Amino acid sequence: MNDITTLKKSLLMIQKLKKLLQEQNDKLFDPIAIIGMSCRLPIANNPRQFWQALCTGENAITAIPDERWELLAGTKESALRNPNMPYWGGYLKDIDAFDAYFFGISPREAMRMDPQQRVLLEVCYEALEDAGLPVERVAGSKMGVFSSLYASQFSHLQQLESDMDALLIPTGSAISIAANRFSYLFDVHGPSLVLDSACSSSLIAVQLACLNLQAKTCDQALVSAVNINLLPSIHSTLAKATMLSPTGQCHTFDAKADGYVQGEGAGAILLKPLSKALRDKDQIYAVIAGAAVNQDGKTNGLTAPNGLQQEALLRAAYQSAKIDPREISYVECHGTGTFLGDPIEIQALGEVVAKQRDKQQPCWISSVKTNVGHLEPAAGIVGMIKAALTLKHGQITPHLNFSQANPHIPFDRYAIRIPTQVESLPRYGDYAVAGVSGFGFGGANAHVVLREHLPAQEIVNNPKREQELFTLSAKDPVALQLLINSWLIYLKENPQLELASLCYNLHLKRSHYAYRCAFVISTIAELQHQLEHFVESEIKKTSKAKKINDFSQMSLPELAEHYVNQAQIDWNAFEADRFYAALTLPAYPWQHKKYWPKLGGSLSESEQTSYPLKGKGLNSPLSTRQFAFHFDSKTLPEVHDTFCVLHAGYYTEMLAFAMKNWQSTTCFSVESLEFLSPLMVMDNKQVQVQLILDPLEANEWSFQFHSDDGQGHWILHAQGKVSTQTAPREQLSTKSEVVARSISSGSAEHFYQRILGMGMPAGDTIRWTDHYWYGEQELFAELRKPKSAERNEEFVLKLHPGIIDACIQTLFLLLPQEITTPYIAAKMGRVEFYDSCAEAKYIYTVIKELAEDGSKILGDWYLLDKNHCLLAKCQDLQMTQLADTLNIEHIMGIQSQIEIDFSLPYEQCKQHIMSYLQEQCALIFSMPLSDMAVDRSLHDFGMDSLMSMAVMRSIENTLGVTYSLPLMMQGPSIEAITEYVLANKGLNLSTPLATSTKEMSTIWLGNRKARKVPEMRLFCFPFGGGGATIYREWQQDFPDTIEICPIQLPGRENRMDEPAMHHLDSLVEILAHELQPLMNIPFAFFGHSFGSLIGFELARYLRRHQLAQPMHLFASAYPDPCQPSKSLHNLIAKLKQMNLDLFALNQEQLNAMSDEQLQTLALVFKDNGIVDYSDERMNKSIVQVLLPIFIGDMNIVKNYSYYEEEALDIPITVFIGQQDTWVAPEDHRGWSKHSQQACQFHEFPSGHLFIREPEYRLAVIKTITQALSTMSELEGIG
């Protein structure tokens, strides 16, 4: 080899290495295309609106809106409201609104999500849609998600109301979830993270996204950012730090610069390598040519900017873009409007891009902060969107608030200009180029370089089709109709569009949802005609059809029909012969609903009071006064006495609280108090009420009572006027005067028999009448305080609110006897309260008017002390009659449990169960019942694992069917669950439930939840007239080692169609046989009342027949079996006084009884402390069904004959109700002689059915658990 050959080879190698080096340098920053954009700003909801607002110079800065203060009501933040401090800013509207259903998020979770997360989700989806990227193509991809936002301010205001929210609050507040939630919902697998570097956050996120695209760790990148300033207290802090402009504007680059103004908003951009975007013919707003990031390092203060590092940043950015800084046409500056910060930024910029350039080719600079304020972590993304739009439209929009240059900025030294009107964007090289700056106040800096995209002129010969298939879809019918409306506007504004291109984009660049429409058309005019005449009734959702790949033998009308019926059409195959560029089409119309939880996280514990209604005055500089009250059925258990409806007494008590705390008096009058809608206080739901008072004349105010429905809506319940002026106390008729002219009198028993007979509530706390006398139009009643109304001193008026309802009740005694339908209070003309601590002793009532048809009553009542002095009075009380076919419980929609008769026809059972599950799911998901569609997957409503468990428990506890977690997590519909339940019960469309074909042991067990490997079983026997449902909730309170087996006797609940058993011996023998398979492990017996007798005799039967015996007998509320039942004899005697023979009553006689006779009979049962058949909510038909069951059980007790046997060789535990009027406490003591082992007694301060009360039920369960656990350890099985 000679030297020349060696030299040639060396030169070739050098050239090759140079080429490789150049290629590597070129790859340092491959161009990235922006193919989709979206934004949500105070002046715009999309980029098109944003550009229009920029061109017209719109300014979004306002004082904090009233709506925002309303959202903060009840928190300490609301106390910061001050007319002298407007809290200037750019505020988004409706931050409490969100389309939760679209994203499959439950209302419960939506309420717990930071508004920033909610806005970000919608804006991110809008960016995908703008890019023409259907969610189906996103799923499973390596898309990267890069978000920026500040820590949640929302979390500081939240309070945990339910354990079901325990996980939702952390996930709804954590900033990391903002990106992760999008990745989760749309199933993307690329990097997913949130970046916070203060005001440079979103630009650094852009740079990081570009690096990941170039490293191929993701194939597309979604960059988003959001900022919402929820807490006025943060504004106050920044103002005290002199960071904010006291004049309320960003005077960027101006001599008036005095600080920045906070702004709100969100933006998102979708990024893709330029080469791929060109290949796919994506729309391209602009191209990211380069970017750089650095840090100020050590300066004269943590937040002080470093001009030299800003210069270094700019040089690095333009070097990465391989662009001469003198070719920069425009820079979107950080430009916050600070007097010293602006000059540092412009000097650094001038030194790099404007020092050595022709003054005739200036660099234009501007800042969007003069339009919308400083969006902090989202400032950079909004600046980028503005810069991209500037490049796309070739225009520079006006910079606001600029009249005289900041004297510290040397504009004369640099070729820099500020636009004050729309200017043409110059091009100084091959492309127009723009830069975007962002500087974090901690020293993290970023600069991104954009260049315009000049699309190549291509001639594409797509085949022509005589007809096109136009398709639209949405997730619900309302959204589809709105989308159609948007398209009509779009077509009118864009008449030049090609029909084929529109249809192509809809097929391939839009998602296809469940509600659809399709038209076969030939022209745009024909399409407009079809859309204009399309009516909402044509929208329908059907079940999914098969996927269609072969179109060769199918006409377009046929394909359109298949599409509307949810066929999965292979659109890539359908459009395989043509290719159109992406278009910007009408966006998906959000179906926003209000989601805002009850706030309270800012209130300290010391501010809570022991006042039953939890009242608190809200500070305000306005003349309007507000008082907040929050309570639930635990703090106010009295509401159960009135069907969970807050009655009139509580409204007047809340007014008293306001008057005392504001006007320092409890002597006041109320006029025109109207009750507009009932306020329900349901179990496990906290109620938030606000009383708002507006001044009228001196010492007089109008008022309104509102409650929050949990969906962001405030419901008006009552209104009227209140004054501190009262009329003089008048002299009224005394007791002796009324008695002298009375025509009749009665006792409490007769009084409440009348009230209950009318279907009105009469719980203990509103039962004050002891004895009464009445004439034709007047009534005088003596009062006695109910045992459960001992809280007088806790109330402001020193009167239990129940006494006001008791006053109203007295009017009903003056009505003709033939009126039996219930009434509700509609209006109180005038109510007066006199400041007195005397105890209420009498009520005097006068009826003034009665409508001929009985529809309305007008009357007065007066509350008196023992000296007949007036304590309170009401004049012109107006009562309105309810329809005959309704009762109060039905009107209020109360349904706490359900019992299904599975012998009914299939469709009847199915409808009953579906209605129940709808209500349960609506409660669990915190959404309106009307939105709870039975044919939609529960996943559509945002069901998570906690909610699925709640639904499962509801099915198991109430319907007695086990629904597995794997099945539930698949997201079945309510209809599917219902069909599963019916199938589990042996029902299908053609086969009724045939109990005879089921295993008997299954029939005898109700609501049993079988354990996989139980160590012990507890058989539970019901009380007289009762069924297995009394033990429905027991299993959840016992450990997993103990399996609860509730015994279901024939003739009740799900065995209603079977004849009841009348002999204890036969019952015990059958039970011993049927329960044998379950007596294969240690077991025990529990019985309540009549059930104790069953358990006792079954234990003796097992011993006599040398079968497995229980380890323990638990007897509850039943006397010593060898003693005759005293209470049963008393009951029989009392009924005989009414000419009724308990055991001679048959169904025919019961059916013939009047409502009054049945009610009297039921009251006798209640007075004897047994099954509460006098429950106000029970109607005649229910009493007629249940009484025979009780009578049959008592017949067994009556005929029972104890015979002597050796005492049982097992321990016995006896539970006693100290206030049991059916079984005296001392009658239980004889149980001790029936055990050769220990016999223990446990007493509770309650009546006969104490196991119904949660407190005593849990105490009983605890005692049983401890006893059985001890025995298990002794037996070596524990």
HELIX and SHEET records of a PDB file:
HELIX    1   1 ASP A    3  ASP A   26  1                                  24    
HELIX    2   2 LYS A   27  PHE A   29  5                                   3    
HELIX    3   3 PRO A   47  CYS A   55  1                                   9    
HELIX    4   4 ASP A   66  LEU A   71  1                                   6    
HELIX    5   5 LYS A   76  LEU A   80  5                                   5    
HELIX    6   6 PRO A  107  ARG A  112  1                                   6    
HELIX    7   7 PRO A  115  ASP A  130  1                                  16    
HELIX    8   8 VAL A  135  VAL A  138  1                                   4    
HELIX    9   9 PHE A  154  HIS A  156  5                                   3    
HELIX   10  10 ASP A  163  ASP A  165  5                                   3    
HELIX   11  11 LEU A  168  SER A  173  1                                   6    
HELIX   12  12 SER A  176  PHE A  186  1                                  11    
HELIX   13  13 ALA A  198  SER A  200  5                                   3    
HELIX   14  14 SER A  201  GLN A  214  1                                  14    
HELIX   15  15 PRO A  232  LYS A  240  1                                   9    
HELIX   16  16 LEU A  274  ARG A  279  1                                   6    
HELIX   17  17 GLY A  307  SER A  320  1                                  14    
HELIX   18  18 PRO A  325  GLU A  327  5                                   3    
HELIX   19  19 GLY A  341  LEU A  349  1                                   9    
HELIX   20  20 GLY A  350  ALA A  354  3                                   5    
HELIX   21  21 LYS A  369  VAL A  372  1                                   4    
HELIX   22  22 GLU A  376  ALA A  378  5                                   3    
HELIX   23  23 ALA A  379  HIS A  393  1                                  15    
HELIX   24  24 PHE A  411  ARG A  413  5                                   3    
HELIX   25  25 PRO A  477  GLU A  493  1                                  17    
HELIX   26  26 LEU A  499  LEU A  508  1                                  10    
HELIX   27  27 ILE A  524  GLU A  532  1                                   9    
HELIX   28  28 GLU A  536  GLU A  538  5                                   3    
HELIX   29  29 LEU A  556  VAL A  564  1                                   9    
HELIX   30  30 TRP A  571  PHE A  574  1                                   4    
HELIX   31  31 GLU A  605  GLU A  607  5                                   3    
HELIX   32  32 PRO A  637  THR A  642  5                                   6    
HELIX   33  33 ALA A  648  GLN A  663  1                                  16    
HELIX   34  34 LYS A  735  ARG A  741  1                                   7    
HELIX   35  35 ALA A  748  GLY A  757  1                                  10    
HELIX   36  36 ASP A  764  ILE A  766  5                                   3    
HELIX   37  37 ASN A  792  GLU A  794  5                                   3    
HELIX   38  38 GLY A  802  GLN A  809  1                                   8    
HELIX   39  39 THR A  810  LEU A  814  5                                   5    
HELIX   40  40 ILE A  888  MET A  892  1                                   5    
HELIX   41  41 TYR A  906  PHE A  925  1                                  20    
HELIX   42  42 LEU A  929  ASP A  931  5                                   3    
HELIX   43  43 LEU A  938  PHE A  941  5                                   4    
HELIX   44  44 SER A  945  LEU A  959  1                                  15    
HELIX   45  45 LEU A  965  MET A  969  1                                   5    
HELIX   46  46 ILE A  974  ASN A  984  1                                  11    
HELIX   47  47 THR A  995  THR A  997  5                                   3    
HELIX   48  48 MET A 1000  ILE A 1003  1                                   4    
HELIX   49  49 ALA A 1028  TYR A 1031  5                                   4    
HELIX   50  50 GLN A 1035  ASP A 1037  5                                   3    
HELIX   51  51 GLU A 1053  ARG A 1055  5                                   3    
HELIX   52  52 LEU A 1064  GLU A 1074  1                                  11    
HELIX   53  53 GLN A 1076  LEU A 1078  5                                   3    
HELIX   54  54 PHE A 1090  ARG A 1104  1                                  15    
HELIX   55  55 LYS A 1126  GLN A 1137  1                                  12    
HELIX   56  56 LEU A 1142  ALA A 1144  5                                   3    
HELIX   57  57 GLN A 1147  ALA A 1152  1                                   6    
HELIX   58  58 ASP A 1155  ASP A 1167  1                                  13    
HELIX   59  59 LYS A 1180  ASN A 1199  1                                  20    
HELIX   60  60 PRO A 1225  HIS A 1234  5                                  10    
HELIX   61  61 PHE A 1250  ARG A 1252  5                                   3    
HELIX   62  62 PRO A 1254  GLU A 1275  1                                  22    
SHEET    1   A11 SER A 192  VAL A 194  0                                        
SHEET    2   A11 GLY A 144  SER A 148  1                                        
SHEET    3   A11 ALA A 221  ASN A 227  1                                        
SHEET    4   A11 GLY A 265  PRO A 273 -1                                        
SHEET    5   A11 ILE A  32  ARG A  40 -1                                        
SHEET    6   A11 ALA A 286  GLN A 295 -1                                        
SHEET    7   A11 ALA A 444  ARG A 451 -1                                        
SHEET    8   A11 VAL A 433  PHE A 439 -1                                        
SHEET    9   A11 ILE A 328  GLU A 332  1                                        
SHEET   10   A11 CYS A 363  SER A 366  1                                        
SHEET   11   A11 ILE A 416  ARG A 417  1                                        
SHEET    1   B 3 ILE A  61  THR A  62  0                                        
SHEET    2   B 3 GLY A  89  GLY A  90 -1                                        
SHEET    3   B 3 GLN A 262  GLY A 263  1                                        
SHEET    1   C 2 ALA A  97  PHE A  98  0                                        
SHEET    2   C 2 LYS A 593  LYS A 594 -1                                        
SHEET    1   D 2 GLN A 395  ILE A 396  0                                        
SHEET    2   D 2 GLU A 423  SER A 424 -1                                        
SHEET    1   E 2 GLU A 468  ALA A 474  0                                        
SHEET    2   E 2 TYR A 515  ILE A 521 -1                                        
SHEET    1   F 2 LYS A 547  ILE A 548  0                                        
SHEET    2   F 2 GLN A 568  ILE A 569  1                                        
SHEET    1   G13 GLY A 615  LEU A 618  0                                        
SHEET    2   G13 ARG A 625  PHE A 631 -1                                        
SHEET    3   G13 VAL A 687  PRO A 695 -1                                        
SHEET    4   G13 GLU A 700  ASP A 708 -1                                        
SHEET    5   G13 TRP A 714  SER A 723 -1                                        
SHEET    6   G13 PHE A 668  PHE A 675 -1                                        
SHEET    7   G13 TYR A 823  PHE A 833 -1                                        
SHEET    8   G13 LEU A 870  GLN A 881 -1                                        
SHEET    9   G13 LYS A 856  LEU A 864 -1                                        
SHEET   10   G13 TYR A 842  LEU A 850 -1                                        
SHEET   11   G13 GLU A 778  LEU A 783 -1                                        
SHEET   12   G13 THR A 769  TYR A 774 -1                                        
SHEET   13   G13 SER A 744  SER A 747 -1                                        
SHEET    1   H 6 ILE A1042  PRO A1046  0                                        
SHEET    2   H 6 MET A1016  PHE A1021  1                                        
SHEET    3   H 6 PHE A1083  HIS A1088  1                                        
SHEET    4   H 6 LEU A1113  SER A1116  1                                        
SHEET    5   H 6 ILE A1212  GLY A1217  1                                        
SHEET    6   H 6 CYS A1239  PHE A1244  1                                        
END                                                                             
